[in-house]
């Protein structure tokens, strides 16, 4: 594996869902965790695209999937995926019983029409 810059394995995630969506009552499709500061943001298919927004605002270059059973990393700075990476502080995903898309109660019935492709 290529060395990943901008990773702090000791930092826990900011919570079980997208911090930015939670702040405005929004919803997400899938979640990504910043490997430098732990910020949990929503993926680029989500309406808010907050994980990429976090990268653009902070320059933190690497996220890890925050979905159960997934362990890949995305390196924004080099525009590439890494199938593996360093072990990060737990938890490694949102709770398995948390709905995707989520959170439950905020996802519109026609949610698939709002996804970015």
Secondary structure, 3 states (H helix, E strand, C coil): CCCCCCCCCCCCCCCCCCHHHHHHCCCECCEEEECCCCCEEECCCCCCCHHHHHHHHHCCCEEEECCCCCCCEEECCCCEEECCCCCCCCCCCCCCCCCCCECCCCCCCCHHHHCCC
